[in-house]
């Protein structure tokens, strides 16, 4: 079985370490810092065999340079300025990672950044900042149509898809979700569980797609209460899914 281990880096980022039992090779996703990754590899007795990058922001790539000795392949979005990239990939590509005996499909998820991609395979989604537990990334470079479009595709993934995102933002995200849908019992239950987890210092990632569909407002633009409350907050009618998404994103940005 493919094992995925979180490596906390920087203030609230996660780098993900992929490896298999009885193997000494590993892959990492979005190394925002080199030292914690090197320490984790040493602690597990693993050798780095590749790096996956979701987008160009520094908190996801700053550790790449110190980790790329000995010709380690670095996969990341094509048409990007990411340094040390050796294997540019884009929507529709599939990458094979013999080190962890896994294959991942590359999904284009523009919006947070235009170059943002995600990796899906083995029942896992490495989503960077495109989809969070309970939320999604800020819209820095793309359009509401782009973000709502890729989220519509992601929410069609199987219920048991495990979502490994790039930040520990779940508590804040669900606090916002509860404001959007105050009468949603699934959100209330999840918020209580996450609050208890964080009080114990626990990690709230990964989440499952079924839970995201039930509680993540950015996957619920076509649910009556979420859409109605987004329109009420915006102060005008919202007629398309992208408009509802845009209103929710603007609301969250100022929440």
LUMKOL-254163 format. One record per atom (N, C-alpha, C): residue number from 0; x, y, z; atom name; residue in three letters. Coordinates in steps of 0.001 Angstrom, whole numbers. Example, Ala and Ser with C-alpha at 12.3 -4.5 7.8 and 13.67 -1.06 7.14 Angstrom:
BEGIN
n:x:y:z:atom:res
0:13190:-5690:7800:N:ALA
0:12300:-4500:7800:CA:ALA
0:13200:-3300:7800:C:ALA
1:12850:-2250:7080:N:SER
1:13670:-1060:7140:CA:SER
1:12900:30:7870:C:SER
This chain:
BEGIN
n:x:y:z:atom:res
0:836:-1193:0:N:UNK
0:0:0:0:CA:UNK
0:877:1251:0:C:UNK
1:448:2254:-772:N:UNK
1:1177:3513:-809:CA:UNK
1:927:4275:489:C:UNK
2:2000:4601:1172:N:UNK
2:1892:5342:2431:CA:UNK
2:2168:6817:2186:C:UNK
3:1352:7668:2786:N:UNK
3:1492:9117:2645:CA:UNK
3:1663:9714:4032:C:UNK
4:2767:10420:4222:N:UNK
4:3111:10977:5533:CA:UNK
4:3203:12492:5439:C:UNK
5:2551:13220:6342:N:UNK
5:2666:14678:6311:CA:UNK
5:3989:15154:6905:C:UNK
6:4568:16144:6274:N:UNK
6:5739:16836:6816:CA:UNK
6:5335:18299:6996:C:UNK
7:5055:18737:8216:N:UNK
7:4722:20147:8416:CA:UNK
7:5925:21035:8083:C:UNK
8:5698:22064:7291:N:UNK
8:6754:23014:6938:CA:UNK
8:6203:24428:7054:C:UNK
9:7131:25384:7216:N:UNK
9:6766:26784:7328:CA:UNK
9:5719:26958:8429:C:UNK
10:4771:27855:8247:N:UNK
10:3810:28144:9315:CA:UNK
10:2671:27143:9358:C:UNK
11:2106:26827:8188:N:UNK
11:935:25949:8166:CA:UNK
11:856:25102:6902:C:UNK
12:1999:24940:6208:N:UNK
12:2026:24122:4997:CA:UNK
12:2252:22653:5324:C:UNK
13:1834:21808:4376:N:UNK
13:2187:20395:4414:CA:UNK
13:2935:20029:3138:C:UNK
14:4078:19378:3315:N:UNK
14:4721:18628:2240:CA:UNK
14:4326:17173:2462:C:UNK
15:4061:16465:1368:N:UNK
15:3615:15076:1495:CA:UNK
15:4718:14126:1043:C:UNK
16:4983:13143:1873:N:UNK
16:6016:12136:1624:CA:UNK
16:5342:10831:1223:C:UNK
17:5652:10341:30:N:UNK
17:5052:9113:-494:CA:UNK
17:6100:8009:-497:C:UNK
18:5731:6866:40:N:UNK
18:6658:5726:20:CA:UNK
18:5875:4440:211:C:UNK
19:6542:3340:-14:N:UNK
19:5929:2025:203:CA:UNK
19:6747:1256:1226:C:UNK
20:6048:450:1992:N:UNK
20:6730:-378:2977:CA:UNK
20:7738:-1277:2269:C:UNK
21:8845:-1522:2920:N:UNK
21:9903:-2404:2419:CA:UNK
21:10592:-1833:1183:C:UNK
22:10497:-510:1016:N:UNK
22:11243:183:-35:CA:UNK
22:11966:1355:605:C:UNK
23:13133:1698:67:N:UNK
23:13893:2806:647:CA:UNK
23:13846:4057:-219:C:UNK
24:12887:4112:-1151:N:UNK
24:12786:5267:-2031:CA:UNK
24:11479:6009:-1787:C:UNK
25:11490:7301:-2044:N:UNK
25:10328:8119:-1727:CA:UNK
25:10170:9256:-2729:C:UNK
26:8951:9783:-2794:N:UNK
26:8592:10965:-3571:CA:UNK
26:8047:12003:-2604:C:UNK
27:8309:13280:-2853:N:UNK
27:7684:14321:-2040:CA:UNK
27:6890:15268:-2931:C:UNK
28:5827:15827:-2350:N:UNK
28:4958:16766:-3046:CA:UNK
28:5074:18131:-2384:C:UNK
29:5403:19147:-3164:N:UNK
29:5436:20547:-2738:CA:UNK
29:6336:20803:-1519:C:UNK
30:7638:20604:-1665:N:UNK
30:8551:20883:-550:CA:UNK
30:8787:22379:-364:C:UNK
31:8037:22986:542:N:UNK
31:8186:24410:805:CA:UNK
31:9440:24745:1585:C:UNK
32:10036:23732:2224:N:UNK
32:11295:23866:2948:CA:UNK
32:12083:22580:2746:C:UNK
33:13396:22693:2686:N:UNK
33:14231:21508:2477:CA:UNK
33:14544:20781:3780:C:UNK
34:14876:21516:4840:N:UNK
34:15372:20878:6061:CA:UNK
34:14381:19905:6682:C:UNK
35:13099:20240:6841:N:UNK
35:12170:19262:7406:CA:UNK
35:12011:18015:6537:C:UNK
36:12102:18199:5217:N:UNK
36:12005:17050:4314:CA:UNK
36:13216:16147:4478:C:UNK
37:14409:16742:4512:N:UNK
37:15627:15951:4689:CA:UNK
37:15599:15197:6017:C:UNK
38:15111:15858:7047:N:UNK
38:15023:15213:8361:CA:UNK
38:14058:14044:8338:C:UNK
39:12919:14215:7677:N:UNK
39:11943:13127:7590:CA:UNK
39:12492:11951:6791:C:UNK
40:13142:12240:5681:N:UNK
40:13742:11174:4883:CA:UNK
40:14765:10393:5697:C:UNK
41:15599:11099:6419:N:UNK
41:16598:10427:7255:CA:UNK
41:15933:9595:8342:C:UNK
42:14887:10154:8947:N:UNK
42:14212:9438:10018:CA:UNK
42:13562:8148:9563:C:UNK
43:13060:8134:8346:N:UNK
43:12430:6929:7801:CA:UNK
43:13421:6035:7064:C:UNK
44:14664:6484:6919:N:UNK
44:15649:5713:6182:CA:UNK
44:15344:5646:4695:C:UNK
45:14886:6780:4129:N:UNK
45:14456:6821:2742:CA:UNK
45:15365:7705:1901:C:UNK
46:15429:7402:611:N:UNK
46:16162:8209:-351:CA:UNK
46:15155:8894:-1276:C:UNK
47:15342:10177:-1503:N:UNK
47:14435:10922:-2365:CA:UNK
47:14648:10531:-3822:C:UNK
48:13526:10215:-4499:N:UNK
48:13613:9744:-5882:CA:UNK
48:12833:10623:-6850:C:UNK
49:12165:11657:-6329:N:UNK
49:11413:12530:-7218:CA:UNK
49:10601:13539:-6433:C:UNK
50:10231:14641:-7116:N:UNK
50:9470:15720:-6508:CA:UNK
50:8313:16071:-7436:C:UNK
51:7132:16231:-6856:N:UNK
51:5960:16708:-7587:CA:UNK
51:5625:18110:-7092:C:UNK
52:5395:19026:-8028:N:UNK
52:5061:20409:-7709:CA:UNK
52:3680:20717:-8288:C:UNK
53:2837:21401:-7491:N:UNK
53:1505:21754:-7978:CA:UNK
53:1437:23144:-8593:C:UNK
54:2211:24108:-8073:N:UNK
54:2183:25465:-8626:CA:UNK
54:3399:26232:-8136:C:UNK
55:3572:27441:-8642:N:UNK
55:4863:28126:-8510:CA:UNK
55:5056:28910:-7221:C:UNK
56:4082:29010:-6359:N:UNK
56:4248:29835:-5153:CA:UNK
56:5392:29322:-4285:C:UNK
57:6107:30273:-3693:N:UNK
57:7324:29939:-2968:CA:UNK
57:7139:28966:-1831:C:UNK
58:5993:29010:-1160:N:UNK
58:5790:28098:-32:CA:UNK
58:5547:26664:-478:C:UNK
59:5545:26432:-1787:N:UNK
59:5420:25078:-2321:CA:UNK
59:6674:24618:-3065:C:UNK
60:7595:25546:-3338:N:UNK
60:8765:25188:-4150:CA:UNK
60:10106:25580:-3536:C:UNK
61:10099:26316:-2426:N:UNK
61:11352:26897:-1926:CA:UNK
61:12396:25862:-1549:C:UNK
62:11979:24645:-1223:N:UNK
62:12942:23614:-847:CA:UNK
62:13479:22795:-1989:C:UNK
63:12985:23027:-3197:N:UNK
63:13350:22165:-4324:CA:UNK
63:14853:22200:-4585:C:UNK
64:15432:23396:-4631:N:UNK
64:16829:23524:-5012:CA:UNK
64:17774:22722:-4142:C:UNK
65:17522:22686:-2834:N:UNK
65:18405:21956:-1919:CA:UNK
65:18180:20452:-1961:C:UNK
66:17104:20018:-2594:N:UNK
66:16757:18592:-2585:CA:UNK
66:17022:17895:-3912:C:UNK
67:17497:18621:-4916:N:UNK
67:17518:18062:-6264:CA:UNK
67:18888:17563:-6714:C:UNK
68:19761:17168:-5816:N:UNK
68:21027:16585:-6229:CA:UNK
68:20860:15230:-6878:C:UNK
69:21914:14782:-7535:N:UNK
69:21949:13438:-8137:CA:UNK
69:20861:13217:-9178:C:UNK
70:20495:14274:-9883:N:UNK
70:19570:14119:-11004:CA:UNK
70:18164:13739:-10625:C:UNK
71:17698:14133:-9463:N:UNK
71:16336:13806:-9037:CA:UNK
71:15336:14499:-9949:C:UNK
72:14383:13770:-10519:N:UNK
72:13402:14397:-11405:CA:UNK
72:12426:15274:-10636:C:UNK
73:12083:16399:-11238:N:UNK
73:11124:17334:-10651:CA:UNK
73:9994:17522:-11657:C:UNK
74:8798:17083:-11284:N:UNK
74:7606:17210:-12124:CA:UNK
74:6842:18451:-11696:C:UNK
75:6340:19196:-12666:N:UNK
75:5566:20385:-12335:CA:UNK
75:4905:20949:-13569:C:UNK
76:4109:21999:-13378:N:UNK
76:3324:22531:-14498:CA:UNK
76:4183:23113:-15604:C:UNK
77:3846:22727:-16831:N:UNK
77:4504:23323:-17994:CA:UNK
77:4143:24812:-18075:C:UNK
78:4905:25556:-18830:N:UNK
78:4669:27002:-18996:CA:UNK
78:4704:27719:-17651:C:UNK
79:5613:27285:-16792:N:UNK
79:5763:27892:-15475:CA:UNK
79:7196:28352:-15295:C:UNK
80:7399:29195:-14302:N:UNK
80:8730:29727:-14026:CA:UNK
80:9426:28972:-12904:C:UNK
81:8929:27811:-12532:N:UNK
81:9484:27052:-11416:CA:UNK
81:10920:26636:-11740:C:UNK
82:11879:26977:-10882:N:UNK
82:13265:26558:-11150:CA:UNK
82:13450:25068:-10898:C:UNK
83:14461:24495:-11537:N:UNK
83:14859:23098:-11341:CA:UNK
83:13851:22097:-11908:C:UNK
84:12848:22566:-12650:N:UNK
84:11856:21664:-13228:CA:UNK
84:12500:20858:-14351:C:UNK
85:12395:19534:-14255:N:UNK
85:12972:18671:-15296:CA:UNK
85:11913:17981:-16148:C:UNK
86:10701:17824:-15599:N:UNK
86:9638:17110:-16294:CA:UNK
86:8369:17969:-16294:C:UNK
87:8245:18916:-17240:N:UNK
87:7024:19724:-17312:CA:UNK
87:5840:18880:-17772:C:UNK
88:4724:19026:-17086:N:UNK
88:3536:18228:-17395:CA:UNK
88:2321:19145:-17476:C:UNK
89:1272:18636:-18122:N:UNK
89:42:19419:-18289:CA:UNK
89:-1156:18484:-18278:C:UNK
90:-2335:19092:-18309:N:UNK
90:-3604:18362:-18308:CA:UNK
90:-3573:17199:-19299:C:UNK
91:-3977:16030:-18825:N:UNK
91:-4043:14846:-19679:CA:UNK
91:-2818:13968:-19637:C:UNK
92:-1702:14484:-19103:N:UNK
92:-505:13661:-18965:CA:UNK
92:-680:12670:-17819:C:UNK
93:30:11564:-17916:N:UNK
93:102:10614:-16804:CA:UNK
93:1577:10383:-16490:C:UNK
94:1908:10456:-15220:N:UNK
94:3295:10234:-14827:CA:UNK
94:3404:8900:-14097:C:UNK
95:4486:8197:-14385:N:UNK
95:4770:6930:-13716:CA:UNK
95:5922:7144:-12753:C:UNK
96:5744:6667:-11532:N:UNK
96:6737:6828:-10480:CA:UNK
96:7145:5450:-9970:C:UNK
97:8130:4830:-10631:N:UNK
97:8541:3484:-10224:CA:UNK
97:9006:3416:-8773:C:UNK
98:9527:4512:-8248:N:UNK
98:10035:4505:-6878:CA:UNK
98:8965:4143:-5872:C:UNK
99:7704:4522:-6186:N:UNK
99:6603:4212:-5269:CA:UNK
99:5548:3350:-5951:C:UNK
100:5883:2817:-7124:N:UNK
100:4990:1917:-7856:CA:UNK
100:3606:2537:-8029:C:UNK
101:3566:3769:-8542:N:UNK
101:2304:4485:-8668:CA:UNK
101:2276:5283:-9960:C:UNK
102:1051:5528:-10424:N:UNK
102:821:6384:-11576:CA:UNK
102:-165:7479:-11169:C:UNK
103:61:8683:-11681:N:UNK
103:-827:9798:-11386:CA:UNK
103:-1212:10521:-12670:C:UNK
104:-2490:10857:-12781:N:UNK
104:-2969:11698:-13867:CA:UNK
104:-2793:13157:-13471:C:UNK
105:-2450:13978:-14440:N:UNK
105:-2275:15409:-14212:CA:UNK
105:-3578:16118:-14577:C:UNK
106:-4084:16930:-13640:N:UNK
106:-5324:17675:-13838:CA:UNK
106:-5020:19172:-13799:C:UNK
107:-5525:19906:-14761:N:UNK
107:-5374:21361:-14756:CA:UNK
107:-6421:21958:-13828:C:UNK
108:-5970:22771:-12872:N:UNK
108:-6874:23388:-11904:CA:UNK
108:-6524:24870:-11760:C:UNK
109:-6671:25671:-12831:N:UNK
109:-6249:27080:-12793:CA:UNK
109:-7217:27941:-11991:C:UNK
110:-6668:28955:-11359:N:UNK
110:-7495:29886:-10610:CA:UNK
110:-6702:30529:-9494:C:UNK
111:-6258:29707:-8548:N:UNK
111:-5346:30204:-7514:CA:UNK
111:-4095:30751:-8199:C:UNK
112:-3529:29958:-9096:N:UNK
112:-2555:30413:-10080:CA:UNK
112:-2954:29813:-11420:C:UNK
113:-2507:30418:-12493:N:UNK
113:-2872:29894:-13803:CA:UNK
113:-2141:28598:-14130:C:UNK
114:-981:28371:-13488:N:UNK
114:-223:27158:-13798:CA:UNK
114:-589:25987:-12886:C:UNK
115:-1564:26160:-12007:N:UNK
115:-1829:25154:-10968:CA:UNK
115:-2300:23828:-11587:C:UNK
116:-1694:22736:-11127:N:UNK
116:-2126:21399:-11502:CA:UNK
116:-2330:20578:-10230:C:UNK
117:-3027:19471:-10371:N:UNK
117:-3197:18508:-9284:CA:UNK
117:-2816:17144:-9815:C:UNK
118:-2549:16231:-8891:N:UNK
118:-2143:14870:-9248:CA:UNK
118:-3157:13897:-8654:C:UNK
119:-3723:13044:-9525:N:UNK
119:-4757:12115:-9073:CA:UNK
119:-4399:10687:-9475:C:UNK
120:-4408:9795:-8509:N:UNK
120:-4157:8381:-8761:CA:UNK
120:-4128:7611:-7457:C:UNK
121:-4268:6310:-7543:N:UNK
121:-4229:5459:-6353:CA:UNK
121:-5322:5838:-5345:C:UNK
122:-6396:6492:-5837:N:UNK
122:-7444:6947:-4940:CA:UNK
122:-7075:8185:-4152:C:UNK
123:-6011:8881:-4576:N:UNK
123:-5500:10050:-3867:CA:UNK
123:-5516:11262:-4799:C:UNK
124:-5791:12442:-4221:N:UNK
124:-5699:13692:-4952:CA:UNK
124:-4767:14626:-4197:C:UNK
125:-3658:14991:-4825:N:UNK
125:-2748:15985:-4267:CA:UNK
125:-3116:17316:-4918:C:UNK
126:-3804:18152:-4144:N:UNK
126:-4494:19301:-4720:CA:UNK
126:-3804:20630:-4481:C:UNK
127:-2662:20640:-3773:N:UNK
127:-1998:21917:-3534:CA:UNK
127:-2935:22899:-2869:C:UNK
128:-3095:24081:-3490:N:UNK
128:-3992:25102:-2963:CA:UNK
128:-5263:25220:-3803:C:UNK
129:-5506:24275:-4697:N:UNK
129:-6700:24333:-5537:CA:UNK
129:-7944:23911:-4777:C:UNK
130:-7827:22938:-3900:N:UNK
130:-8943:22455:-3090:CA:UNK
130:-8405:22146:-1705:C:UNK
131:-8977:22783:-704:N:UNK
131:-8605:22540:684:CA:UNK
131:-9662:21688:1370:C:UNK
132:-9331:21158:2520:N:UNK
132:-10339:20560:3389:CA:UNK
132:-11266:21675:3847:C:UNK
133:-12495:21644:3359:N:UNK
133:-13477:22651:3723:CA:UNK
133:-13413:23944:2948:C:UNK
134:-12519:24054:1965:N:UNK
134:-12397:25321:1252:CA:UNK
134:-11641:25193:-52:C:UNK
135:-11159:26323:-563:N:UNK
135:-10320:26348:-1764:CA:UNK
135:-9409:27550:-1661:C:UNK
136:-8419:27613:-2525:N:UNK
136:-7462:28706:-2480:CA:UNK
136:-8036:30020:-2969:C:UNK
137:-7394:31103:-2573:N:UNK
137:-7793:32406:-3093:CA:UNK
137:-7581:32466:-4603:C:UNK
138:-8370:33284:-5257:N:UNK
138:-8305:33420:-6711:CA:UNK
138:-7329:34540:-7050:C:UNK
139:-6044:34194:-7157:N:UNK
139:-5023:35194:-7421:CA:UNK
139:-4874:35509:-8910:C:UNK
140:-4947:34504:-9764:N:UNK
140:-4615:34709:-11176:CA:UNK
140:-5742:34332:-12132:C:UNK
141:-6622:33455:-11756:N:UNK
141:-7635:32964:-12669:CA:UNK
141:-8959:33698:-12542:C:UNK
142:-9991:33108:-13127:N:UNK
142:-11333:33681:-13134:CA:UNK
142:-12284:32774:-12356:C:UNK
143:-13435:33308:-11929:N:UNK
143:-14428:32451:-11285:CA:UNK
143:-14860:31294:-12170:C:UNK
144:-14969:31544:-13459:N:UNK
144:-15368:30474:-14372:CA:UNK
144:-14349:29341:-14378:C:UNK
145:-13062:29696:-14362:N:UNK
145:-12020:28667:-14330:CA:UNK
145:-12065:27868:-13027:C:UNK
146:-12168:28569:-11906:N:UNK
146:-12137:27869:-10620:CA:UNK
146:-13373:27014:-10418:C:UNK
147:-14531:27574:-10681:N:UNK
147:-15758:26790:-10529:CA:UNK
147:-15770:25622:-11506:C:UNK
148:-15188:25817:-12679:N:UNK
148:-15144:24741:-13667:CA:UNK
148:-14318:23557:-13206:C:UNK
149:-13119:23816:-12653:N:UNK
149:-12316:22672:-12221:CA:UNK
149:-12881:22059:-10946:C:UNK
150:-13482:22873:-10072:N:UNK
150:-14091:22302:-8869:CA:UNK
150:-15265:21397:-9225:C:UNK
151:-15996:21753:-10277:N:UNK
151:-17087:20892:-10739:CA:UNK
151:-16555:19536:-11186:C:UNK
152:-15375:19533:-11787:N:UNK
152:-14771:18269:-12208:CA:UNK
152:-14258:17481:-11006:C:UNK
153:-13596:18175:-10078:N:UNK
153:-13042:17474:-8927:CA:UNK
153:-14131:16841:-8072:C:UNK
154:-15257:17500:-7924:N:UNK
154:-16281:16954:-7042:CA:UNK
154:-16950:15699:-7617:C:UNK
155:-16641:15382:-8864:N:UNK
155:-17141:14142:-9461:CA:UNK
155:-16231:12949:-9172:C:UNK
156:-15091:13181:-8532:N:UNK
156:-14220:12063:-8175:CA:UNK
156:-14932:11158:-7167:C:UNK
157:-14513:9906:-7062:N:UNK
157:-15209:8970:-6172:CA:UNK
157:-15278:9445:-4725:C:UNK
158:-16329:9009:-4035:N:UNK
158:-16576:9428:-2656:CA:UNK
158:-15369:9226:-1753:C:UNK
159:-14662:8105:-1938:N:UNK
159:-13584:7756:-1010:CA:UNK
159:-12227:8321:-1422:C:UNK
160:-12205:9220:-2422:N:UNK
160:-10952:9878:-2799:CA:UNK
160:-10393:10644:-1611:C:UNK
161:-9138:10383:-1286:N:UNK
161:-8469:11094:-193:CA:UNK
161:-7809:12350:-752:C:UNK
162:-8090:13493:-132:N:UNK
162:-7621:14782:-631:CA:UNK
162:-6503:15286:267:C:UNK
163:-5316:15389:-319:N:UNK
163:-4138:15878:395:CA:UNK
163:-3839:17285:-107:C:UNK
164:-4225:18273:688:N:UNK
164:-4039:19663:275:CA:UNK
164:-2778:20243:904:C:UNK
165:-2511:21511:618:N:UNK
165:-1225:22086:969:CA:UNK
165:-1163:22851:2270:C:UNK
166:-2308:23026:2962:N:UNK
166:-2300:23857:4172:CA:UNK
166:-3251:23298:5230:C:UNK
167:-2963:23646:6472:N:UNK
167:-3840:23346:7594:CA:UNK
167:-4761:24549:7822:C:UNK
168:-5784:24633:6977:N:UNK
168:-6743:25736:7035:CA:UNK
168:-8141:25250:7419:C:UNK
169:-8283:23997:7793:N:UNK
169:-9603:23382:7886:CA:UNK
169:-10512:24075:8890:C:UNK
170:-9991:24434:10048:N:UNK
170:-10836:25044:11072:CA:UNK
170:-11409:26371:10582:C:UNK
171:-10563:27219:10021:N:UNK
171:-11048:28499:9497:CA:UNK
171:-12025:28286:8350:C:UNK
172:-11745:27315:7488:N:UNK
172:-12631:27048:6355:CA:UNK
172:-14011:26606:6821:C:UNK
173:-14070:25733:7812:N:UNK
173:-15364:25231:8275:CA:UNK
173:-16112:26273:9101:C:UNK
174:-15382:27158:9754:N:UNK
174:-16042:28271:10432:CA:UNK
174:-16786:29130:9416:C:UNK
175:-16159:29365:8268:N:UNK
175:-16835:30079:7186:CA:UNK
175:-18001:29260:6638:C:UNK
176:-17794:27966:6433:N:UNK
176:-18867:27110:5912:CA:UNK
176:-20103:27175:6801:C:UNK
177:-19887:27224:8111:N:UNK
177:-21015:27303:9047:CA:UNK
177:-21753:28631:8919:C:UNK
178:-21044:29694:8537:N:UNK
178:-21707:30975:8305:CA:UNK
178:-22539:30941:7026:C:UNK
179:-22044:30212:6022:N:UNK
179:-22773:30096:4757:CA:UNK
179:-24015:29232:4918:C:UNK
180:-23884:28120:5634:N:UNK
180:-24997:27192:5837:CA:UNK
180:-25147:26885:7328:C:UNK
181:-25699:27800:8088:N:UNK
181:-25771:27605:9539:CA:UNK
181:-26659:26446:9971:C:UNK
182:-27523:25969:9098:N:UNK
182:-28433:24876:9457:CA:UNK
182:-28014:23533:8859:C:UNK
183:-26787:23456:8355:N:UNK
183:-26295:22208:7760:CA:UNK
183:-25678:21343:8867:C:UNK
184:-26308:20235:9249:N:UNK
184:-25784:19429:10362:CA:UNK
184:-24442:18783:10048:C:UNK
185:-24184:18475:8780:N:UNK
185:-22898:17867:8420:CA:UNK
185:-21763:18846:8687:C:UNK
186:-21984:20132:8401:N:UNK
186:-20957:21132:8674:CA:UNK
186:-20765:21295:10175:C:UNK
187:-21863:21357:10917:N:UNK
187:-21754:21522:12372:CA:UNK
187:-20991:20365:13005:C:UNK
188:-21295:19145:12570:N:UNK
188:-20609:17971:13119:CA:UNK
188:-19126:17989:12779:C:UNK
189:-18822:18317:11525:N:UNK
189:-17414:18322:11108:CA:UNK
189:-16645:19431:11814:C:UNK
190:-17256:20589:11961:N:UNK
190:-16604:21699:12636:CA:UNK
190:-16263:21334:14077:C:UNK
191:-17170:20668:14757:N:UNK
191:-16908:20260:16136:CA:UNK
191:-15753:19273:16200:C:UNK
192:-15729:18298:15286:N:UNK
192:-14648:17311:15266:CA:UNK
192:-13300:17968:14981:C:UNK
193:-13287:18877:14015:N:UNK
193:-12039:19539:13641:CA:UNK
193:-11552:20439:14771:C:UNK
194:-12459:21123:15421:N:UNK
194:-12061:21975:16543:CA:UNK
194:-11383:21137:17630:C:UNK
195:-11937:19965:17927:N:UNK
195:-11333:19077:18927:CA:UNK
195:-9982:18567:18457:C:UNK
196:-9882:18215:17168:N:UNK
196:-8597:17758:16626:CA:UNK
196:-7518:18815:16780:C:UNK
197:-7845:20039:16435:N:UNK
197:-6843:21107:16487:CA:UNK
197:-6463:21447:17925:C:UNK
198:-7411:21349:18837:N:UNK
198:-7089:21584:20249:CA:UNK
198:-6087:20560:20762:C:UNK
199:-6116:19355:20197:N:UNK
199:-5158:18305:20563:CA:UNK
199:-3879:18400:19743:C:UNK
200:-3798:19362:18826:N:UNK
200:-2637:19482:17952:CA:UNK
200:-2664:18524:16785:C:UNK
201:-3832:17969:16472:N:UNK
201:-3948:16981:15405:CA:UNK
201:-3983:17607:14024:C:UNK
202:-3718:16782:13025:N:UNK
202:-3752:17177:11618:CA:UNK
202:-5114:16795:11041:C:UNK
203:-5732:17688:10298:N:UNK
203:-7090:17454:9786:CA:UNK
203:-7116:16998:8332:C:UNK
204:-5983:16757:7760:N:UNK
204:-5853:16338:6369:CA:UNK
204:-5236:14934:6357:C:UNK
205:-5678:14023:5481:N:UNK
205:-6563:14234:4341:CA:UNK
205:-8039:14212:4737:C:UNK
206:-8856:14667:3796:N:UNK
206:-10298:14519:3907:CA:UNK
206:-10772:13645:2748:C:UNK
207:-12049:13282:2775:N:UNK
207:-12631:12462:1705:CA:UNK
207:-13589:13303:863:C:UNK
208:-13677:12945:-411:N:UNK
208:-14490:13743:-1323:CA:UNK
208:-15954:13763:-909:C:UNK
209:-16491:12670:-412:N:UNK
209:-17884:12671:11:CA:UNK
209:-18124:13713:1091:C:UNK
210:-17186:13835:2023:N:UNK
210:-17308:14817:3091:CA:UNK
210:-17186:16237:2543:C:UNK
211:-16312:16426:1569:N:UNK
211:-16177:17753:963:CA:UNK
211:-17464:18169:258:C:UNK
212:-18073:17254:-473:N:UNK
212:-19323:17597:-1157:CA:UNK
212:-20412:18000:-176:C:UNK
213:-20375:17415:1017:N:UNK
213:-21419:17682:2013:CA:UNK
213:-21160:18941:2829:C:UNK
214:-19906:19422:2882:N:UNK
214:-19569:20473:3844:CA:UNK
214:-18759:21636:3278:C:UNK
215:-18186:21485:2117:N:UNK
215:-17313:22523:1558:CA:UNK
215:-18155:23484:720:C:UNK
216:-18307:24745:1132:N:UNK
216:-19197:25655:396:CA:UNK
216:-18789:25861:-1053:C:UNK
217:-17502:25698:-1356:N:UNK
217:-17045:25925:-2720:CA:UNK
217:-17335:24744:-3641:C:UNK
218:-17922:23698:-3108:N:UNK
218:-18444:22591:-3918:CA:UNK
218:-19968:22540:-3856:C:UNK
219:-20581:23591:-3279:N:UNK
219:-22014:23553:-3016:CA:UNK
219:-22737:24773:-3616:C:UNK
220:-22223:25276:-4749:N:UNK
220:-22825:26442:-5386:CA:UNK
220:-24236:26166:-5877:C:UNK
221:-24590:24881:-6085:N:UNK
221:-25922:24554:-6586:CA:UNK
221:-26851:24039:-5495:C:UNK
222:-26448:24194:-4242:N:UNK
222:-27314:23850:-3118:CA:UNK
222:-28087:25097:-2690:C:UNK
223:-29382:24943:-2456:N:UNK
223:-30263:26085:-2237:CA:UNK
223:-29785:27047:-1174:C:UNK
224:-29501:26538:14:N:UNK
224:-29146:27442:1109:CA:UNK
224:-27851:28183:825:C:UNK
225:-26838:27460:351:N:UNK
225:-25565:28104:62:CA:UNK
225:-25724:29169:-1015:C:UNK
226:-26425:28844:-2080:N:UNK
226:-26620:29802:-3170:CA:UNK
226:-27453:30994:-2711:C:UNK
227:-28520:30738:-1963:N:UNK
227:-29384:31826:-1500:CA:UNK
227:-28633:32755:-554:C:UNK
228:-27852:32197:357:N:UNK
228:-27126:33038:1305:CA:UNK
228:-25984:33789:639:C:UNK
229:-25377:33182:-390:N:UNK
229:-24355:33902:-1148:CA:UNK
229:-24967:35110:-1852:C:UNK
230:-26155:34929:-2431:N:UNK
230:-26838:36040:-3097:CA:UNK
230:-27226:37127:-2097:C:UNK
231:-27715:36697:-932:N:UNK
231:-28098:37672:89:CA:UNK
231:-26891:38476:554:C:UNK
232:-25757:37798:720:N:UNK
232:-24549:38498:1155:CA:UNK
232:-24040:39437:64:C:UNK
233:-24133:38993:-1196:N:UNK
233:-23672:39830:-2307:CA:UNK
233:-24606:41004:-2562:C:UNK
234:-25878:40848:-2200:N:UNK
234:-26842:41918:-2380:CA:UNK
234:-27466:41981:-3753:C:UNK
235:-27332:40908:-4519:N:UNK
235:-27963:40866:-5842:CA:UNK
235:-28132:39420:-6276:C:UNK
236:-28953:39202:-7284:N:UNK
236:-29223:37858:-7773:CA:UNK
236:-27978:37258:-8421:C:UNK
237:-27836:35954:-8261:N:UNK
237:-26727:35205:-8862:CA:UNK
237:-27336:34154:-9771:C:UNK
238:-27011:34195:-11050:N:UNK
238:-27740:33382:-12012:CA:UNK
238:-26951:32194:-12559:C:UNK
239:-25640:32149:-12340:N:UNK
239:-24836:31046:-12859:CA:UNK
239:-24001:30441:-11734:C:UNK
240:-23561:29188:-11897:N:UNK
240:-22673:28595:-10888:CA:UNK
240:-21422:29425:-10645:C:UNK
241:-20843:29995:-11697:N:UNK
241:-19629:30802:-11528:CA:UNK
241:-19914:32059:-10718:C:UNK
242:-21092:32635:-10888:N:UNK
242:-21448:33821:-10107:CA:UNK
242:-21616:33472:-8631:C:UNK
243:-22225:32336:-8355:N:UNK
243:-22361:31904:-6961:CA:UNK
243:-20990:31651:-6364:C:UNK
244:-20141:30950:-7114:N:UNK
244:-18789:30706:-6628:CA:UNK
244:-18066:32013:-6352:C:UNK
245:-18139:32965:-7277:N:UNK
245:-17441:34237:-7116:CA:UNK
245:-17922:34968:-5869:C:UNK
246:-19218:34917:-5610:N:UNK
246:-19757:35577:-4420:CA:UNK
246:-19267:34893:-3155:C:UNK
247:-19218:33573:-3166:N:UNK
247:-18698:32841:-2011:CA:UNK
247:-17222:33146:-1785:C:UNK
248:-16460:33211:-2876:N:UNK
248:-15026:33470:-2747:CA:UNK
248:-14785:34886:-2209:C:UNK
249:-15539:35851:-2696:N:UNK
249:-15397:37226:-2206:CA:UNK
249:-15807:37322:-738:C:UNK
250:-16854:36598:-364:N:UNK
250:-17300:36573:1029:CA:UNK
250:-16199:35999:1931:C:UNK
251:-15636:34882:1497:N:UNK
251:-14574:34260:2301:CA:UNK
251:-13345:35160:2386:C:UNK
252:-13002:35849:1313:N:UNK
252:-11821:36702:1319:CA:UNK
252:-11903:37801:2376:C:UNK
253:-13119:38177:2724:N:UNK
253:-13322:39262:3697:CA:UNK
253:-13971:38767:4975:C:UNK
254:-13934:37475:5207:N:UNK
254:-14617:36880:6368:CA:UNK
254:-13810:37073:7646:C:UNK
